[in-house]
Amino acid sequence: MDKFVINGGHKLYGTVNISGAKNAAVAIIPAVVLCDEPCIVENLPKIRDVNIILEILKTMGAKVTRIAGDSARVKIDPRGIKSSRVTCERLVGDMRASYYLLGALLGKFGSAVVPASGGCSFCDRPIDLHIKAFRLLGAKCNLLPDRVELTSENLQGRNIDFDVVSVGATMNAMLAAVRAPGKTVIARAAKEPHIVDLANFLNSMGANVRGAGTDVIKIKGVEKLHGCTYSIIPDQIEAGTYMTAVAAAGGDVKIKGVIPEHLESITTKLRDTGATVEEFDEMVRVIREEPLYGCNVKTSPHPGFPTDMQPQFVALLSAAEGKSKVIEAVWETRFSYVPQLRKMGADIIIENGNTVHVDGTDRLHGAKVRALDLRAGAAMIVAALGAEGTTEISDIRYIERGYEKVIEKLTALGADIRRVTYVESQEDVDL
Ligand code: UD1
Protein backbone atom coordinates (compact mmCIF):
# COMPACT_ATOMS: atom_id res chain seq x y z
CA MET A 1 0.00 0.00 0.00
CA ASP A 2 1.06 3.58 -0.54
CA LYS A 3 0.67 6.70 1.54
CA PHE A 4 1.63 10.34 1.21
CA VAL A 5 4.09 11.73 3.73
CA ILE A 6 3.99 15.51 3.95
CA ASN A 7 6.31 17.69 5.99
CA GLY A 8 4.28 20.85 6.46
CA GLY A 9 5.35 24.43 6.80
CA HIS A 10 6.89 24.96 3.38
CA LYS A 11 5.45 27.93 1.55
CA LEU A 12 4.42 27.32 -2.05
CA TYR A 13 5.82 29.34 -4.94
CA GLY A 14 5.71 29.05 -8.73
CA THR A 15 3.20 27.91 -11.30
CA VAL A 16 0.87 24.94 -11.47
CA ASN A 17 -1.03 23.83 -14.58
CA ILE A 18 -4.54 22.57 -14.09
CA SER A 19 -5.68 19.37 -15.84
CA GLY A 20 -8.95 18.67 -17.63
CA ALA A 21 -12.10 18.44 -15.53
CA LYS A 22 -12.78 15.02 -14.03
CA ASN A 23 -16.52 15.50 -13.76
CA ALA A 24 -16.76 16.61 -17.39
CA ALA A 25 -14.52 13.78 -18.63
CA VAL A 26 -16.46 11.04 -16.87
CA ALA A 27 -19.68 12.16 -18.59
CA ILE A 28 -18.21 13.02 -21.99
CA ILE A 29 -16.50 9.64 -22.40
CA PRO A 30 -19.77 7.67 -21.98
CA ALA A 31 -21.47 10.24 -24.25
CA VAL A 32 -19.29 8.99 -27.14
CA VAL A 33 -21.42 5.83 -27.05
CA LEU A 34 -24.26 7.91 -28.54
CA CYS A 35 -22.21 8.61 -31.66
CA ASP A 36 -21.89 6.48 -34.78
CA GLU A 37 -18.33 7.56 -35.56
CA PRO A 38 -15.02 7.94 -33.69
CA CYS A 39 -14.42 11.02 -31.55
CA ILE A 40 -11.20 12.55 -30.30
CA VAL A 41 -11.37 13.84 -26.74
CA GLU A 42 -8.59 16.20 -25.71
CA ASN A 43 -7.36 17.53 -22.36
CA LEU A 44 -8.37 14.37 -20.53
CA PRO A 45 -6.97 14.28 -17.00
CA LYS A 46 -4.64 11.34 -16.31
CA ILE A 47 -6.53 10.06 -13.28
CA ARG A 48 -7.96 6.75 -12.15
CA ASP A 49 -11.63 7.54 -12.79
CA VAL A 50 -10.89 8.40 -16.44
CA ASN A 51 -8.84 5.21 -16.86
CA ILE A 52 -11.69 3.16 -15.41
CA ILE A 53 -14.41 4.63 -17.64
CA LEU A 54 -12.19 4.19 -20.72
CA GLU A 55 -11.56 0.58 -19.67
CA ILE A 56 -15.33 0.02 -19.30
CA LEU A 57 -15.92 1.31 -22.84
CA LYS A 58 -13.20 -1.04 -24.10
CA THR A 59 -14.83 -4.05 -22.46
CA MET A 60 -18.07 -2.99 -24.19
CA GLY A 61 -16.35 -3.16 -27.59
CA ALA A 62 -15.13 0.41 -28.16
CA LYS A 63 -11.65 0.97 -29.53
CA VAL A 64 -9.70 3.41 -27.36
CA THR A 65 -6.40 4.77 -28.64
CA ARG A 66 -4.12 7.20 -26.81
CA ILE A 67 -2.78 9.60 -29.42
CA ALA A 68 1.01 9.47 -29.62
CA GLY A 69 2.83 12.46 -28.22
CA ASP A 70 -0.12 13.64 -26.13
CA SER A 71 -1.58 11.09 -23.78
CA ALA A 72 -4.29 13.59 -22.77
CA ARG A 73 -5.78 13.03 -26.28
CA VAL A 74 -7.75 9.87 -26.80
CA LYS A 75 -9.54 8.56 -29.86
CA ILE A 76 -12.66 6.61 -28.96
CA ASP A 77 -14.33 4.56 -31.67
CA PRO A 78 -17.72 3.36 -30.34
CA ARG A 79 -18.70 1.39 -33.46
CA GLY A 80 -17.76 -1.94 -31.86
CA ILE A 81 -20.34 -1.46 -29.10
CA LYS A 82 -23.17 -3.73 -30.21
CA SER A 83 -24.95 -4.42 -26.95
CA SER A 84 -26.59 -2.21 -24.35
CA ARG A 85 -25.69 -4.63 -21.56
CA VAL A 86 -22.61 -3.75 -19.51
CA THR A 87 -21.07 -6.77 -17.84
CA CYS A 88 -17.88 -5.57 -16.13
CA GLU A 89 -19.37 -5.31 -12.61
CA ARG A 90 -16.02 -4.78 -10.91
CA LEU A 91 -15.05 -1.74 -13.02
CA VAL A 92 -18.52 -0.20 -12.95
CA GLY A 93 -18.71 -0.76 -9.20
CA ASP A 94 -15.46 1.14 -8.77
CA MET A 95 -16.80 4.53 -9.82
CA ARG A 96 -19.91 6.65 -9.38
CA ALA A 97 -20.01 8.20 -12.85
CA SER A 98 -20.46 4.83 -14.56
CA TYR A 99 -24.16 5.63 -14.15
CA TYR A 100 -23.83 7.93 -17.18
CA LEU A 101 -23.77 4.73 -19.23
CA LEU A 102 -27.48 4.40 -18.39
CA GLY A 103 -28.42 7.60 -20.20
CA ALA A 104 -25.96 7.07 -23.04
CA LEU A 105 -26.98 3.46 -23.76
CA LEU A 106 -30.68 4.27 -23.42
CA GLY A 107 -30.21 7.17 -25.85
CA LYS A 108 -28.37 4.98 -28.34
CA PHE A 109 -30.08 1.57 -28.13
CA GLY A 110 -33.35 2.33 -26.34
CA SER A 111 -32.28 0.01 -23.54
CA ALA A 112 -29.52 -0.42 -20.96
CA VAL A 113 -28.40 -2.89 -18.35
CA VAL A 114 -25.71 -1.40 -16.11
CA PRO A 115 -24.32 -2.89 -12.88
CA ALA A 116 -24.68 -0.82 -9.71
CA SER A 117 -22.15 2.02 -9.64
CA GLY A 118 -19.77 2.65 -6.74
CA GLY A 119 -17.23 5.40 -6.13
CA CYS A 120 -16.91 7.88 -3.27
CA SER A 121 -19.59 7.16 -0.71
CA PHE A 122 -19.38 10.23 1.53
CA CYS A 123 -23.19 10.13 1.69
CA ASP A 124 -26.16 8.10 0.58
CA ARG A 125 -26.23 8.85 -3.14
CA PRO A 126 -29.71 8.24 -4.58
CA ILE A 127 -30.51 8.00 -8.31
CA ASP A 128 -34.29 8.50 -8.09
CA LEU A 129 -34.11 11.69 -10.19
CA HIS A 130 -32.16 9.92 -12.94
CA ILE A 131 -34.85 7.23 -13.01
CA LYS A 132 -37.60 9.87 -13.03
CA ALA A 133 -36.05 11.43 -16.14
CA PHE A 134 -35.71 8.09 -17.93
CA ARG A 135 -39.33 7.22 -17.11
CA LEU A 136 -40.61 10.56 -18.36
CA LEU A 137 -38.77 9.97 -21.63
CA GLY A 138 -40.63 6.69 -21.99
CA ALA A 139 -38.34 4.08 -20.45
CA LYS A 140 -39.37 1.26 -18.15
CA CYS A 141 -36.93 1.08 -15.26
CA ASN A 142 -36.16 -1.94 -13.13
CA LEU A 143 -33.92 -1.21 -10.16
CA LEU A 144 -32.34 -4.40 -8.89
CA PRO A 145 -29.86 -4.65 -6.00
CA ASP A 146 -26.94 -5.33 -8.36
CA ARG A 147 -27.98 -3.51 -11.55
CA VAL A 148 -30.35 -1.12 -13.28
CA GLU A 149 -32.31 -2.28 -16.32
CA LEU A 150 -33.92 0.18 -18.73
CA THR A 151 -36.10 -0.71 -21.70
CA SER A 152 -38.20 1.41 -24.04
CA GLU A 153 -40.40 0.95 -27.09
CA ASN A 154 -39.70 4.41 -28.42
CA LEU A 155 -38.18 7.20 -26.39
CA GLN A 156 -39.87 10.53 -26.85
CA GLY A 157 -38.84 14.09 -25.94
CA ARG A 158 -40.77 15.33 -22.88
CA ASN A 159 -40.76 17.98 -20.13
CA ILE A 160 -38.65 16.98 -17.15
CA ASP A 161 -38.90 19.06 -13.99
CA PHE A 162 -36.46 18.04 -11.28
CA ASP A 163 -37.44 18.54 -7.62
CA VAL A 164 -33.80 18.86 -6.55
CA VAL A 165 -30.98 20.29 -8.62
CA SER A 166 -28.84 17.30 -9.56
CA VAL A 167 -25.73 17.31 -11.72
CA GLY A 168 -25.90 13.60 -12.45
CA ALA A 169 -29.63 13.51 -13.22
CA THR A 170 -29.34 16.56 -15.51
CA MET A 171 -26.46 14.93 -17.40
CA ASN A 172 -28.23 11.58 -17.67
CA ALA A 173 -31.43 13.26 -18.91
CA MET A 174 -29.40 15.09 -21.57
CA LEU A 175 -27.71 11.87 -22.68
CA ALA A 176 -31.00 9.98 -22.94
CA ALA A 177 -32.78 12.85 -24.74
CA VAL A 178 -30.36 13.98 -27.45
CA ARG A 179 -31.49 11.31 -29.90
CA ALA A 180 -35.08 10.99 -28.70
CA PRO A 181 -37.56 12.36 -31.27
CA GLY A 182 -39.26 15.63 -30.32
CA LYS A 183 -38.42 18.26 -27.78
CA THR A 184 -37.17 17.72 -24.22
CA VAL A 185 -37.22 20.57 -21.74
CA ILE A 186 -35.26 20.02 -18.52
CA ALA A 187 -36.39 22.45 -15.82
CA ARG A 188 -34.44 23.06 -12.58
CA ALA A 189 -31.38 21.82 -14.45
CA ALA A 190 -27.96 21.92 -12.78
CA LYS A 191 -25.73 24.72 -14.10
CA GLU A 192 -22.23 23.42 -13.27
CA PRO A 193 -19.47 24.13 -15.80
CA HIS A 194 -19.35 20.43 -16.68
CA ILE A 195 -23.06 20.53 -17.65
CA VAL A 196 -22.18 23.20 -20.20
CA ASP A 197 -19.16 21.17 -21.30
CA LEU A 198 -21.28 18.07 -21.90
CA ALA A 199 -23.80 20.17 -23.88
CA ASN A 200 -20.99 21.65 -25.97
CA PHE A 201 -19.59 18.20 -26.64
CA LEU A 202 -23.01 16.83 -27.65
CA ASN A 203 -23.53 19.83 -29.94
CA SER A 204 -20.09 19.24 -31.49
CA MET A 205 -21.42 15.79 -32.45
CA GLY A 206 -24.48 17.40 -34.09
CA ALA A 207 -26.92 17.43 -31.16
CA ASN A 208 -29.29 20.34 -30.60
CA VAL A 209 -28.93 21.31 -26.92
CA ARG A 210 -29.65 24.90 -25.88
CA GLY A 211 -29.67 26.67 -22.53
CA ALA A 212 -27.01 24.63 -20.70
CA GLY A 213 -25.68 26.79 -17.87
CA THR A 214 -29.19 28.13 -17.14
CA ASP A 215 -32.07 26.55 -15.19
CA VAL A 216 -33.76 25.34 -18.36
CA ILE A 217 -32.14 23.13 -20.98
CA LYS A 218 -33.96 22.58 -24.27
CA ILE A 219 -33.10 19.64 -26.47
CA LYS A 220 -34.40 18.86 -29.95
CA GLY A 221 -33.79 15.21 -30.67
CA VAL A 222 -31.62 14.41 -33.68
CA GLU A 223 -31.47 11.10 -35.52
CA LYS A 224 -27.72 10.67 -35.64
CA LEU A 225 -24.56 12.09 -34.10
CA HIS A 226 -21.26 12.41 -35.94
CA GLY A 227 -17.64 12.23 -34.80
CA CYS A 228 -15.83 15.32 -33.54
CA THR A 229 -12.71 16.54 -31.80
CA TYR A 230 -13.41 18.14 -28.44
CA SER A 231 -11.25 19.59 -25.68
CA ILE A 232 -12.46 19.27 -22.09
CA ILE A 233 -12.62 22.32 -19.80
CA PRO A 234 -10.12 22.76 -16.94
CA ASP A 235 -10.99 21.23 -13.60
CA GLN A 236 -12.69 23.78 -11.36
CA ILE A 237 -12.19 21.68 -8.23
CA GLU A 238 -8.54 20.82 -8.90
CA ALA A 239 -7.89 24.55 -9.39
CA GLY A 240 -9.84 25.41 -6.23
CA THR A 241 -7.90 22.81 -4.27
CA TYR A 242 -4.54 24.32 -5.31
CA MET A 243 -5.86 27.81 -4.52
CA THR A 244 -6.83 26.62 -1.05
CA ALA A 245 -3.52 24.78 -0.60
CA VAL A 246 -1.58 27.99 -1.29
CA ALA A 247 -3.74 29.86 1.20
CA ALA A 248 -3.10 27.13 3.80
CA ALA A 249 0.65 26.87 3.27
CA GLY A 250 1.30 30.51 2.42
CA GLY A 251 3.26 31.69 -0.62
CA ASP A 252 2.54 33.01 -4.09
CA VAL A 253 1.38 30.69 -6.88
CA LYS A 254 0.06 31.17 -10.39
CA ILE A 255 -2.64 28.62 -11.16
CA LYS A 256 -2.71 28.33 -14.93
CA GLY A 257 -5.01 26.97 -17.60
CA VAL A 258 -8.19 27.81 -15.67
CA ILE A 259 -11.45 29.62 -16.42
CA PRO A 260 -11.52 32.25 -13.61
CA GLU A 261 -15.33 32.68 -13.85
CA HIS A 262 -15.72 29.03 -12.80
CA LEU A 263 -13.72 29.83 -9.67
CA GLU A 264 -15.58 32.95 -8.58
CA SER A 265 -17.30 31.53 -5.50
CA ILE A 266 -13.99 30.03 -4.32
CA THR A 267 -12.12 33.26 -5.05
CA THR A 268 -14.67 35.26 -3.05
CA LYS A 269 -14.36 33.02 -0.01
CA LEU A 270 -10.56 32.95 -0.17
CA ARG A 271 -10.56 36.75 -0.23
CA ASP A 272 -12.84 36.68 2.84
CA THR A 273 -10.10 34.78 4.68
CA GLY A 274 -7.58 37.51 3.82
CA ALA A 275 -5.75 35.73 0.98
CA THR A 276 -5.12 37.75 -2.18
CA VAL A 277 -6.53 36.34 -5.41
CA GLU A 278 -5.73 38.05 -8.71
CA GLU A 279 -7.64 37.03 -11.82
CA PHE A 280 -6.22 36.98 -15.36
CA ASP A 281 -7.51 35.59 -18.67
CA GLU A 282 -6.71 31.93 -18.04
CA MET A 283 -4.94 32.14 -14.74
CA VAL A 284 -5.48 33.06 -11.11
CA ARG A 285 -2.68 34.04 -8.75
CA VAL A 286 -3.04 33.33 -5.05
CA ILE A 287 -0.83 35.14 -2.54
CA ARG A 288 -0.92 34.56 1.21
CA GLU A 289 1.56 36.26 3.49
CA GLU A 290 -0.37 37.14 6.66
CA PRO A 291 -2.41 34.87 8.97
CA LEU A 292 -5.91 34.10 7.70
CA TYR A 293 -9.30 34.95 9.26
CA GLY A 294 -12.22 32.63 9.68
CA CYS A 295 -15.32 33.13 7.51
CA ASN A 296 -18.73 31.60 6.92
CA VAL A 297 -19.42 29.35 3.94
CA LYS A 298 -22.55 27.68 2.61
CA THR A 299 -22.37 25.20 -0.23
CA SER A 300 -24.95 25.26 -2.99
CA PRO A 301 -25.25 24.21 -6.64
CA HIS A 302 -23.31 26.29 -9.20
CA PRO A 303 -22.72 29.26 -9.20
CA GLY A 304 -22.66 28.80 -5.40
CA PHE A 305 -19.75 27.51 -3.39
CA PRO A 306 -19.13 23.90 -4.57
CA THR A 307 -19.70 21.07 -2.12
CA ASP A 308 -16.62 19.43 -3.64
CA MET A 309 -14.53 22.27 -2.11
CA GLN A 310 -16.15 22.09 1.33
CA PRO A 311 -13.73 19.63 3.01
CA GLN A 312 -10.65 21.50 1.71
CA PHE A 313 -12.10 24.79 2.96
CA VAL A 314 -12.87 23.43 6.41
CA ALA A 315 -9.23 22.25 6.53
CA LEU A 316 -8.13 25.79 5.65
CA LEU A 317 -10.42 27.43 8.20
CA SER A 318 -9.16 25.08 10.91
CA ALA A 319 -5.92 27.08 10.95
CA ALA A 320 -7.47 30.53 10.41
CA GLU A 321 -7.90 33.10 13.18
CA GLY A 322 -11.34 33.16 14.81
CA LYS A 323 -14.53 31.23 14.31
CA SER A 324 -16.07 29.95 11.09
CA LYS A 325 -19.40 28.33 10.27
CA VAL A 326 -19.74 26.04 7.26
CA ILE A 327 -23.16 24.83 6.14
CA GLU A 328 -23.32 21.88 3.75
CA ALA A 329 -26.52 22.24 1.73
CA VAL A 330 -25.86 19.78 -1.09
CA TRP A 331 -24.63 16.57 0.58
CA GLU A 332 -25.99 17.11 4.05
CA THR A 333 -23.79 14.76 6.03
CA ARG A 334 -20.53 15.30 4.18
CA PHE A 335 -18.36 15.65 7.29
CA SER A 336 -16.94 12.16 7.78
CA TYR A 337 -13.42 13.59 7.45
CA VAL A 338 -13.80 15.86 10.51
CA PRO A 339 -12.38 13.31 13.01
CA GLN A 340 -9.28 13.09 10.80
CA LEU A 341 -8.78 16.87 10.97
CA ARG A 342 -9.28 16.75 14.73
CA LYS A 343 -6.26 14.41 14.95
CA MET A 344 -4.26 17.33 13.53
CA GLY A 345 -5.53 19.65 16.25
CA ALA A 346 -8.56 21.11 14.50
CA ASP A 347 -11.35 22.32 16.78
CA ILE A 348 -14.53 21.46 14.90
CA ILE A 349 -18.04 20.78 16.18
CA ILE A 350 -20.71 19.23 13.97
CA GLU A 351 -24.23 20.59 14.49
CA ASN A 352 -27.38 18.92 13.16
CA GLY A 353 -25.31 16.86 10.74
CA ASN A 354 -25.19 19.63 8.12
CA THR A 355 -23.18 22.41 9.79
CA VAL A 356 -19.71 22.65 11.27
CA HIS A 357 -18.41 25.28 13.66
CA VAL A 358 -14.66 25.74 13.38
CA ASP A 359 -12.66 27.47 16.07
CA GLY A 360 -9.42 28.23 14.26
CA THR A 361 -6.12 27.34 15.92
CA ASP A 362 -2.81 29.06 15.18
CA ARG A 363 -1.42 26.04 13.45
CA LEU A 364 -2.43 22.40 12.91
CA HIS A 365 0.11 19.69 13.68
CA GLY A 366 1.07 16.60 11.72
CA ALA A 367 -0.69 13.30 12.40
CA LYS A 368 -1.50 9.94 10.81
CA VAL A 369 -4.76 10.42 8.92
CA ARG A 370 -6.83 8.72 6.26
CA ALA A 371 -8.20 9.95 2.95
CA LEU A 372 -11.77 8.75 3.41
CA ASP A 373 -12.87 9.84 -0.06
CA LEU A 374 -11.55 12.00 -2.90
CA ARG A 375 -12.23 15.48 -1.51
CA ALA A 376 -11.72 14.38 2.10
CA GLY A 377 -8.28 13.26 0.96
CA ALA A 378 -7.67 16.62 -0.69
CA ALA A 379 -8.60 18.26 2.61
CA MET A 380 -5.93 16.21 4.39
CA ILE A 381 -3.34 17.47 1.89
CA VAL A 382 -4.43 21.09 2.37
CA ALA A 383 -4.26 20.70 6.16
CA ALA A 384 -0.89 18.91 6.05
CA LEU A 385 0.77 21.53 3.84
CA GLY A 386 0.04 24.25 6.40
CA ALA A 387 0.63 22.11 9.49
CA GLU A 388 3.67 21.89 11.68
CA GLY A 389 5.47 18.55 11.42
CA THR A 390 4.80 15.41 9.46
CA THR A 391 1.44 14.12 8.27
CA GLU A 392 0.96 10.63 6.87
CA ILE A 393 -2.10 10.20 4.66
CA SER A 394 -3.21 6.63 3.92
CA ASP A 395 -5.87 5.41 1.43
CA ILE A 396 -4.44 7.71 -1.23
CA ARG A 397 -6.14 5.70 -3.97
CA TYR A 398 -9.14 7.96 -3.39
CA ILE A 399 -7.05 11.07 -4.03
CA GLU A 400 -5.70 9.53 -7.22
CA ARG A 401 -9.23 9.10 -8.54
CA GLY A 402 -9.33 12.82 -9.22
CA TYR A 403 -5.97 14.59 -8.95
CA GLU A 404 -3.43 14.19 -11.72
CA LYS A 405 0.24 14.03 -10.66
CA VAL A 406 -0.46 15.60 -7.29
CA ILE A 407 3.02 14.81 -5.92
CA GLU A 408 4.79 16.22 -8.98
CA LYS A 409 2.64 19.37 -9.04
CA LEU A 410 3.06 20.11 -5.32
CA THR A 411 6.78 19.26 -5.30
CA ALA A 412 7.33 21.73 -8.15
CA LEU A 413 5.75 24.39 -5.92
CA GLY A 414 8.17 23.62 -3.09
CA ALA A 415 6.06 21.27 -0.96
CA ASP A 416 7.79 18.42 0.86
CA ILE A 417 5.58 15.51 -0.16
CA ARG A 418 6.59 11.91 -0.81
CA ARG A 419 4.84 8.72 -1.73
CA VAL A 420 5.86 5.86 0.53
CA THR A 421 5.03 2.18 0.16
CA TYR A 422 4.19 0.46 3.43
CA VAL A 423 2.68 -2.70 4.84
CA GLU A 424 -0.63 -1.98 6.55
CA SER A 425 -0.68 -2.75 10.27
CA GLN A 426 -3.65 -3.08 12.63
CA GLU A 427 -2.81 0.43 13.87
CA ASP A 428 -3.36 1.77 10.33
CA VAL A 429 -6.68 -0.06 10.02
CA ASP A 430 -7.84 1.46 13.32
CA LEU A 431 -6.93 5.02 12.31
C1 UD1 B 1 -21.83 15.33 -8.88
C2 UD1 B 1 -20.35 15.24 -8.77
C3 UD1 B 1 -19.94 15.32 -7.30
C4 UD1 B 1 -20.54 16.55 -6.66
C5 UD1 B 1 -22.03 16.66 -6.93
C6 UD1 B 1 -22.64 17.99 -6.47
C7 UD1 B 1 -19.76 13.86 -10.65
C8 UD1 B 1 -19.24 12.56 -11.13
N1 UD1 B 1 -19.91 13.99 -9.34
O1 UD1 B 1 -22.37 14.22 -8.20
O2 UD1 B 1 -18.53 15.36 -7.27
O3 UD1 B 1 -20.35 16.48 -5.27
O4 UD1 B 1 -22.29 16.56 -8.33
O5 UD1 B 1 -22.00 19.05 -7.10
O6 UD1 B 1 -20.01 14.76 -11.42
N2 UD1 B 1 -30.08 13.73 -5.44
C9 UD1 B 1 -31.30 13.12 -5.24
N3 UD1 B 1 -31.68 12.20 -6.16
C10 UD1 B 1 -30.95 11.88 -7.25
C11 UD1 B 1 -29.71 12.52 -7.44
C12 UD1 B 1 -29.31 13.44 -6.51
O7 UD1 B 1 -32.00 13.38 -4.26
O8 UD1 B 1 -31.38 11.05 -8.06
C13 UD1 B 1 -29.61 14.72 -4.45
C14 UD1 B 1 -28.38 14.23 -3.71
O9 UD1 B 1 -28.74 13.48 -2.56
C15 UD1 B 1 -27.69 15.52 -3.35
C16 UD1 B 1 -28.07 16.48 -4.49
O10 UD1 B 1 -29.16 15.87 -5.15
O11 UD1 B 1 -28.21 16.03 -2.16
C17 UD1 B 1 -26.98 16.76 -5.47
O12 UD1 B 1 -26.51 15.57 -6.03
P1 UD1 B 1 -26.00 15.48 -7.53
O13 UD1 B 1 -25.84 16.86 -8.08
O14 UD1 B 1 -26.87 14.53 -8.27
O15 UD1 B 1 -24.59 14.82 -7.39
P2 UD1 B 1 -23.88 13.82 -8.39
O16 UD1 B 1 -24.28 14.13 -9.78
O17 UD1 B 1 -24.02 12.41 -7.91
Residues whose N, C-alpha, C, O or C-beta is under 5 A from the ligand:
A	BS01	UD1	N23 A97 D124 P126 I127 D128 L129 H130 V164 V165 S166 V167 G168 A169 T307 D308 V330 W331
